[in-house]
Amino acid sequence: MRTTRARATATSPGGSGCSRSTGKEASVADTVLAGGRVIDPARGIDGVMDVVIADGSIADVAAGITPPIGARILDVSGKVVTPGWVDIHAHVYWGVTTWGIRADALCLASGVTTIVDAGSPGWANFRGFHEWIARPAVTRVLTFVHISGIGLTYGPVGEMEDIRYADPELTAETIRAHPDVTTGVKVRQGRGQVGDNGVEPLRKAVEAAEAASTRVMTHIGAGVPLPDVLGLMRAGDIVTHCFQGRGDTIFTDDGDLLPDVRDARERGIIFDVGHGGGSFHFPTGRRAIENGFLPDVISSDLHTLSVEGPAFDMPTTASKFLNMGMDVTDVIAAVTTAPARAIGRDDTLGSLRVGDVADIAVFDLEEGEFEFQDTHDITEVGTLRLTTYMTVRAGQVWYPADVVEQFGRPEESIPPTVRAANGAMAAAAGIVTRGK
């Protein structure tokens, strides 16, 4: 039995140099991804096609394209070709917070072309994130701005136990000044984050979001009643950790979906997975899916406590949902068009539209027996697994081995002091970790 691990170890194959003799001709091209199963839920595409890349953009998507002379032909027959994945919940403020991992080492090896930090920076340390993390990255890096001005620097004391850290005006001002990189306001609503402040941090977050005409992403957890949280959220706001399984979950004690949860979805609130190191429970997710309550968005919540397991990466996270009964097209939608829409960028992200930036992911869909773990120390065996074959970011092709050579592996950049602090924090919270 093969155990699911973090990322593929494929070497870098060269272009095949072969040509396709019939069909539509591409007049200008740098690269052609030939013969893969193209799945683009935003455009209703699921079939064997070629994808033509020219000058860093998508030039054509069609079956039977005759490549022009001089184009690099990459044979991806038998593989799944999708828009570049959009992970709307991760933590990449490396070097400033104990949660942060290096974005390019993580994303380019796993089919993710856009990653959104879920509130590591607050207004007070946002500029460092913009200058040192987002701007230099190959990956497109965006962020929610935390309602706590200090953001998520370190975990043993909740960032909203002292409500004075919340400043809606400065949070909104930061978002309005940086629309290129910000996606909304983040707040965490578990007792461990807010102490005795209840839903007051969420009220502050909504105030900031309304002032900036944007959305709120709300972390749900134990100790704050979920109906109270959902009652303050608006259409387009995002609940993250929807299948977290601890304390205040989406189910009643009798195992029924909370009426407040159904009402929230009907009101347009978005439900996001946010797997992480402590926020995904197989029984909760399976029960939801069996009752027709699929996640709107699948995200990883990758950080220093989850990148070595049990989340590992986005393909591993998505594969769990394939094995819980979601169709591959629904899973692909939940990592492409749905997250792009959730952050208000579906006009440019999450699809293979001609003229858009060539952000593309190519995977092997493997069959076999694979072990997957949740964050409650439950292991399940699945029969399907997505592994990354290639990531294309703005027309540049990255194979996993090339990413490791240039950027290393994300876990390699975790300092010993952070490992020690994380271990103590996880033990105090009762979270099982599998890190080194």
CORGIRA-V774863 format. One record per backbone hydrogen bond with DSSP energy under -1.0 kcal/mol. CO is the residue of the C=O (numbers start at 0). NH is the residue of the N-H. E is the energy in kcal/mol with one decimal. If there is no record, write none. Layout:
BEGIN
co->{CO	CO}
nh->{NH	NH}
e->{E	E}
END
This chain:
BEGIN
co->{1	9	23	29	30	31	32	33	35	35	36	37	39	39	44	46	48	49	50	51	51	52	52	53	55	56	57	59	61	65	67	71	72	73	75	78	79	80	81	84	84	86	88	89	90	91	92	92	98	101	102	103	106	106	110	112	113	114	115	116	116	119	120	124	125	126	127	128	128	129	139	141	142	144	146	147	148	152	157	161	162	164	166	167	168	169	170	171	172	177	177	180	183	184	185	186	189	189	190	192	193	196	198	199	200	201	202	203	204	205	206	207	208	214	215	216	217	218	221	224	225	226	228	233	236	237	238	239	240	242	246	249	251	255	257	258	259	260	261	262	263	264	267	269	270	270	271	274	279	280	281	282	283	284	285	286	287	288	291	296	298	299	301	302	302	305	305	310	312	313	314	315	317	318	320	321	326	327	328	329	331	332	333	334	335	336	337	338	339	340	344	344	352	355	356	357	358	359	360	361	361	362	363	365	368	369	370	371	377	379	381	382	384	386	389	390	391	392	395	397	398	399	400	401	402	403	408	409	410	414	415	416	417	418	419	420	421	422	423	424	425}
nh->{370	400	65	71	52	73	50	75	37	48	80	46	42	44	39	37	35	61	32	58	59	29	30	56	357	53	354	51	49	25	70	31	15	33	78	36	362	38	360	112	113	115	300	117	100	93	95	96	303	105	106	107	109	111	84	139	86	141	89	118	143	151	145	128	129	130	131	132	133	134	114	116	182	185	166	150	123	97	160	164	165	148	170	171	172	173	174	175	176	180	181	142	144	216	146	218	192	193	194	159	196	199	202	203	204	205	206	207	208	209	210	211	213	184	237	186	239	188	190	228	229	230	231	236	269	217	271	219	243	280	248	257	254	251	261	262	263	264	265	266	268	267	235	238	295	296	241	278	374	284	285	286	287	288	289	290	292	291	293	272	274	275	90	305	306	308	311	312	316	317	318	319	321	322	325	324	330	331	332	333	334	337	297	85	339	340	341	342	344	343	347	348	355	57	358	394	83	391	81	388	389	79	386	384	1	381	3	379	373	371	369	367	365	363	361	397	359	395	392	390	402	403	404	405	406	407	411	412	413	418	419	420	421	422	423	424	425	426	427	428	430}
e->{-1.2	-1.1	-4.3	-2.5	-3.2	-3.0	-2.3	-2.5	-1.0	-2.3	-2.9	-1.8	-1.5	-2.0	-2.4	-2.9	-1.0	-1.8	-2.9	-3.1	-1.3	-3.3	-1.9	-2.0	-2.7	-2.6	-3.1	-3.1	-3.5	-1.8	-1.7	-2.9	-2.3	-2.7	-2.0	-3.0	-2.8	-2.8	-2.5	-1.8	-1.8	-2.9	-3.3	-2.8	-1.6	-2.3	-1.3	-1.9	-1.6	-1.5	-3.3	-1.4	-2.2	-1.6	-2.5	-2.4	-2.4	-2.7	-1.3	-1.6	-2.9	-2.0	-2.7	-1.1	-2.5	-2.5	-2.9	-1.8	-2.4	-1.9	-2.7	-2.6	-2.2	-1.8	-1.1	-2.0	-1.2	-2.3	-1.5	-2.0	-1.9	-2.7	-2.2	-2.6	-2.3	-2.0	-2.0	-2.7	-1.9	-1.2	-1.7	-2.4	-2.8	-3.0	-2.4	-2.7	-1.6	-2.1	-2.5	-2.3	-2.0	-2.2	-2.1	-2.2	-2.2	-2.8	-2.2	-2.2	-2.6	-2.7	-1.8	-1.6	-2.4	-2.6	-3.1	-2.2	-2.6	-2.8	-2.8	-1.5	-2.9	-1.9	-1.4	-2.3	-2.9	-3.3	-3.3	-1.7	-1.5	-2.2	-1.3	-2.9	-1.7	-3.4	-1.7	-2.6	-2.1	-2.2	-2.3	-1.7	-2.5	-1.6	-2.5	-3.5	-1.8	-1.8	-2.3	-1.4	-2.8	-2.6	-3.1	-2.3	-2.2	-2.4	-2.7	-1.3	-3.1	-1.8	-1.1	-1.8	-1.6	-3.3	-2.1	-1.7	-2.1	-1.5	-2.2	-2.6	-2.0	-3.1	-2.2	-1.2	-1.4	-1.8	-2.3	-1.0	-2.4	-2.6	-2.1	-1.8	-1.1	-2.6	-2.4	-2.9	-1.9	-2.3	-2.4	-1.5	-3.2	-1.6	-1.5	-2.3	-1.9	-2.6	-2.0	-2.2	-2.5	-3.3	-2.9	-2.9	-2.0	-2.8	-2.2	-1.8	-1.4	-3.2	-1.4	-2.8	-2.2	-2.8	-2.7	-1.7	-3.1	-2.7	-2.8	-3.0	-2.4	-1.9	-2.4	-2.8	-2.0	-2.3	-2.0	-2.1	-3.4	-1.6	-1.4	-1.2	-1.4	-2.1	-2.3	-2.3	-3.0	-2.4	-1.9	-2.3	-3.0	-2.2	-2.0	-1.5	-2.6}
END
